[in-house]
Amino acid sequence: LQRALRRDGLSDDLRGKYEASLRELEGKSNERAQQERERHMAQKYHRVKFFDRRKVDRRIVQAERELAANPNSSSVQQKLQALRE
């Protein structure tokens, strides 16, 4: 399409159609590139997020144990509430 637009002898309607098609294709290309970047980042950080979830799960279990040992401790209750959020 870009080569066709560079030609001199194009009518205005044809030039308009080509330009519209070109804009549409460029938009689709940009959208696809954005999706590829997002997919790449999701794959890249999947393992990190998994380990972070595991870490939080361990801390929740630890806080629940502390709370079971000392049910009147408000600091442990607050810690547990913060971890669950």
Buried (B, 14 or more C-beta within 10 A) or exposed (E): BEEEEEEEEBEEEEEEBBEEEBEEEEEEEEEEEEEEEEEEEEEEEEEEEEEEEEEEEEBBEBBEEBBEEEEEEEEBBEBBEEBEE
